Each structure stands twice: as C-alpha cells, then as structure tokens.
Amino acid sequence: MKEIVAVDIGGTHARFAIAEIKDGHVVSLGEATTLKCAEHASLALAWEAFGRSLGRPIPREAGIAVACPINGEILKMTNNPWIIQPAQLGSRLKLDDFALVNDFGAIGHAVAQVGPEYMNHLCGPDVDLPTKGTITILGPGTGLGVATLLRGEKGYHVIETEGGHTDFSPLDAVEDHILRALRDRFRRVSVERIVSGPGLTNLYEVIAELQDRPITIKDNRTLWTTAMEGTDTLAAAALERFFLSLGAVAGDLALAHGAHGVVVAGGLGQRLAHILPHSGFSERFIAKGRFETMMSEMPVKIITHPQPGLYGAAAAYASKAARAESAIG
C-alpha cells in the first residue's frame, strides 16, 4: 500500500486529497481539501497550504489532473491565474514521481476503477459496464468533454479526445432552426454549443426567438435552476431539447467509438442524474436507424462518485506506477 497526493485543478478551485494505491488501483481516497485558485498565486503555494492543513509531510508521489490540454512546455487555464510548467513540477512540488493528465482523462481513469455502486443506470440493460471493449465517456459542463476507455485482458487505456467539437446534426424542424440561428452567431456549430452548460442559454434564446417570446432570464445559472424546477415554460422547453441532443450525441459517439457501453459524467451529469432517466435522452440515444437494436442493448450509466476528478487523478498515477513496475519486473 502506498500513499500519494491526488490533485484536481479547475478554473476556480484546486482540490487535494491523500489516496492509497496498490497494484495499479485506488484503494481509498481521503477527504478532499478545496482551495480557491484566486487566493493562491501558484500551484506550489496552494500545495504548501494543503501541506499545512495536512499537518504532516506530504507524500512525494502524485496524480495531478488539470483542466486544459496537456500539450507544450507551459499550460495555461481559462479563469485561473496559474501557469503550470510540467517539466518543473517535480522540483517545485518536491515530488519523486507524478502523473499529469487532462481533467477529462482523469474522469476516464475514474470510470475504469470505481465500483459499480457509483454507476447509476440511465438506459439500456441494467447490467454492469463491460470488462472488455470500448466505453464512451462524455461529460457536459463548461464545455463537452469526451474520452474513450479501452478495457482488455491486460488492463485498460484512456484516450482523451476532442469529440465535443464535432458538428451538430439537427434531427427535426426545431433543430433545423436552432442550427441556422447558431450558425449566424458562431459560423460553425459544434455539439458543445448545445450540449454544455452555456448551451442551455443558446437553446433558450433560439427557442424564444422561434416562439416570438421575450428573453426574461439573462443569467445561465438562474436559467439552469429555473429549467430544472420547471417554473418557466421556455426554460423547460430548452432543457427538454438539451436532453434530446445529449442523447443523440451520446449515441453518435458510441457508434463512432465502437462502444459497448456509455458513461455520462461531468458536473452537469451528476446534477441531472435524477432527471435524465425520465427525459427524451434514451429515445434519441437509441434512434440510430438500422442500429436501433444494437443501441437498445448497450448499457448507459451516470457516474455518481462525489470526487471523480480526484479519484481519477489518483487512478492515473496508480496505473502509471503499475506499468513502470511491470516493465522493471
């Protein structure tokens, strides 16, 4: 058993926890410490603050998830003042070894390792996710994260993708109008323009225009709350359309990935877990013409772990360490 630090760095918050790993898997994840990035000038200073709260020496190995692509010598995140230089992380944080992954790559590792108790049934057969083959993972949030998880006899591999930036494809007359309206705004309309947190505002504004109704809700956070409460018919209509599009996109991605299962993740996925099973998601997910029977036989889950980013960061390091030990052995 080995202790490591799990870190999940977003635009607003950085979360830290002590995890225990063994044989390539996470055995336990301690209570999370959440710090506001704006209150700390750098990751190293936030790391020190976590160390002070821990009250004992910090482990010298870590799994770190960062909300930006892991490319280049300098990583910059939206709405976060920190600059992260991967080549200097070891010396700055006094680490002997670490794994650095994209935040949605971490979600992929979490899906690979959490128990079935953290997988709520959404649609399809109510069975566990397959232990072999490809699993599509998508997570609506500030954007639309997409990853694939490939499971095999010798373990698993997470592939980070930019699937949220594929083209939006309308499936009825309302969506034809949505595409035309959003094309005027953005020129190219990706699925992320609709299946994301800000996407609900795009849907709401276009549906209001289509119905010749005034736009009365200006704030995205208020719109989500109102839509989920069902107290405004336009907001509720936008949310219904969101669910339809999410189902269609999830099905398209599953077909493209050759998936044997699908997991909905992300902050919105958890927030909508109690509504999604009763929405139009399933109908659109299955509606794939000649492949409807195959789609109806595919299990679709919602991951409900309270800290999937932290868990996944720890799992990413555990997997890396196990591969290194196997190579030495």
N, C-alpha and C positions, 0 to 999 in steps of 0.2 A: 504494500500500500504506500502511495506517495502523495504528499500534499503539493498542490500547485495553486497559483492565483488565476482565477477566471476574471476577465475584464470585457465589458461590453460598452463601447464608446459610441454614443449617438451625437446628434447635433446639439442637444440641450443637456443631456445627463451622461455621466460615466458611472457605470455600476461595477462594483468589485465584490468578489466572494472567494472564500477558500474552498477548493474542491479536493476530493480524494479520488485518485485514479488507480486502476490496477488492470493489467493485461489488456490495455487498449481501450478501456471503458471507464466511464464515470461511475464511481461507487456512491458518492454523496456530494451534495452541493450545499454549502453553508448559507447562512442568512446574508442577503445582499446589503451592501453599503452603497447608497446612491448619493453622488455628489453633483452639484451643478457645474458644468464646464466653465461658465462665465465667471465663477468665483475662484477659479484657479487658472493661472497664466499658462500652464503647460500640463501635459500628461505626467511629467516627472513630479511636479508639485502636488498634483492630485494623488499620485501614487504614494507620496510621503504622507499626505493627510490620511489616506487609508491605513498606512502603516501605524500612525499614531493612534487611530481608533482601534486597531487590532491589538495593540498593547504587547506585541511580541515580534520577533524577527519575521519578516515576510519571506515566504518560500522563494527560491531562486529559479523557479521554472513557471511559465505562464502560458495560457491560451488567451489571445487578445483578438477581439472582433471589432472591426472599425466600419463605420457607416460610409464607406466610399470605396471605389475600386482600388485594389491592391496593385497599383502599377507605378513605376517610376521611383525616383530616389526621395521624393517629397510627397507626402499625402496631405491634401487639404480637404476639409469637410465643410459643407454648407452649414451656416448658422453655428459654427464652432470656431473659436479663436485659435485652436491648437494647430500646430504644424508637426506632423509626425514623420520622422526620418527612419525608415526601417533598419538601415544599416547601423544606426546608433542606439537603437532601443536597448540592446543588451547592456551596453555600458551605462546609459542614462538611468536605467531601472535596476542595475546591478543583478542582471539575470544571467544564468549559465546557459539557458536554452529557452526558446519560446516558439509558439506557432502564431502567425499573424494571418487572419482570414477576414474576408468581407463579411459584413453583418448577416447577409442572407446565406452565405456559405455556412456560417455558424448555425443558422436555422436548419440547414441540411444535415449537419452533424447531429443536431438535437433530434431530428426526426429519426435518424439512424439508430439512436441509442436510448431514447426514453422508452419507458414501458407502455404497454397498451392502455394502462389506466389514464394516460394523458392524451389518448386519441379518441375524441368523441365521434360517433357515427354521424355522417351527414347524408349520404345517399348511397345507392348500390347495395350489395350484400353486406350485412352487418358481421363482417369477419375481420380478423387481423390483417394488417398490410402484408403483402407477400415478402418472403425471406429471400427470394431471388428475383432478379429482373430490375426494371427501371420504375422509379416512383417520381412523379411530377410534384413539385412543391411550388406554390405561388402564394404571395402574401401582399394584399393591398394595404398600403399605409400612406406615407407621404408620396410614394411612387408605387410601382408594382414590381416587387421582387420575384424572380423566377430562378429556380435551380432544379437540377435533376439529381436523384440519388440512385446509384447503381449498386445493387447488392449481389454478391456472388458467394461461392463456396469459400473463398479466401478473404472475405471481409467486404468492405464497401468503399465506394469512392463518390465524393460530392463534386458535381460540376456546376460552377456558377455560370449564369447566362444573362443575357440582356433581353430575355423574352418579353418583358413588359413593354418593349419598344417596337413590337410587331404591329402591323397595320390593323386598325379597327375595321371589322367587316359587318355591315348592317344586315339584319335578318328580317326586317319588316319595314313598313312605311314610316313608322315613327323614327326608327333608327336611320332610315334614308335621310330624313330631315335633320336628325342630330349630326350625321356625318357632314352634310352640306354646310350647316351652321358653324360647326367647329373647324371645318376646312377654311372658312373665311377668316377665322381667328388665328389658326396655327399653321396653315398651309398643309402640313402633313399631320394626320390624326392617328396617333398610336393608341393602343388599347389602354395605356397608362392615363391618357386624357379622360378616360371614363371610369376605369376600374382602379380607383385610388381615392384617398381622402378628398383631395381637391376636385376629383372627377365628379363627385356628387353635386358640387356647385355648378359645374359645366352642364350637367344634365338638368338641374333645376332651372337654370336660366334659359336653356333652349326650350324646355317644355313650357315654361311660362310664355315665351315668345310664340310658340305654336298654338297655345290656348288663348293668346291675346289677353294675358293676365299680368298684373303688375308684380315686380320682384320685390317682395317685402322683407326677405331675410337676407341680410348682407354678409353675415359672418359665417364662415364654414363650420366652426364648432357648434354654433347655435343651430345651423341647418341640420347637422347630424342628429343633434338631440331632438329637435322638432320632428324630423323624419321618423326616427325610431319610436317616438311617442305617438305618432300618427295623428297629431293635432292640427296639421295643415295638409290639405289635400294635394297641393302641388309638391310639397316636400315628400309626402308619402309616395306620390307617383314617381318622383325622381329615384327614391330608394328602391321601389319595385323594379325600375328599369336597370338600376345598378346591379341588383341580384340576377336579373336575366343575363346581363352582359358578363358578369363574373362567371356564371355557369357556362356560357358559350365559350369564353376564353379558356377556362379550365379544361373543357373538352377538347378544344383545338390543340392546346399544348400537350395534353395526354396523347392525342393522336400523333402529333409531331415527334414526341419523345419515345413512342412505342411503349407507353407506360402500362404497368399492371396495377397501379394504384395512384391515388392523388391525395395530397395533403394541403389544406388551406391553412396558412399561417399569418403572421403579421399582427400588429396591434388591432387592426380592424377585424381580422378573422376572429380573434378572441371576443371582441366586443359584440360581434354579430352572431356568436355561436348559438344563441337561443332562438334566433330568428331565421337563420339560413335554412335549416331543415324544413321550414314551412313556407319557403318562398318559391319563386319560379326557377331557382338555381338548378334543381335536379332535371326539370323538363328540358331546359336548354342544354345541360351537360350531355344528356342522352341523345338529343336530336341531331344525329350525325348521319342521316340517310341510311345507306347500306350497312353502316357500322352501329346502328342503334342497339342491336342485341349485345354486341361486344361491350359497348359503353354501359349498358344497364347491368352488366356483370362485374363492373370494376368498383372496388371499394373506394369511397371518398371519405376522408376524415378531416377533423379540425383539431390541430394540436392545442392543448389547453395548459401546458406547463406554464407556471407563473413567470419563469425567467428563462425562456428558450434561448435567448442570446447568450446569457452567461453559461448555461448548460452546454450549449453548442460550442462555445469557445473552449471550455474545458475538454469536451469530447474531441475537438480538433487537435488539441495538444496530445491527448491520450492516444489518439490514432497515430499521430506522427511519431511519438515516442516508441510505440509498439512496432512500427515499421523499422525504425532505426535499430531496435534491439534484435529484431528478426534478421536484419541484414548482417549484423555483427555475428549473430549465432550461426 
